[in-house]
């Protein structure tokens, strides 16, 4: 699943990938989950501002659903744009 959003003059590409983490005993995988892959572009550019970033939940675990990963990735991308590029506007 991939979605693109316009935000503050940037294009946010958020994709969701499945992720199976290995548990502490390294024998059994923990519950399957999803990670958000975030790419941020300036609106007129085809080159990303930085390398793709992977996001999971705050605790370091994957998101439980694709929808959670998509929303989490979008929120993280907006925060990055706000913090790195829009600090003069707020």
Secondary structure, 3 states (H helix, E strand, C coil): CEEEEEECCEEEEEEEEEEEEECCCCCCEEEEEEEEEEEEEECCCCCECCCCEEECCCCCCCECCHHHHHHHHHHHHHHHHHHHHCCCCC
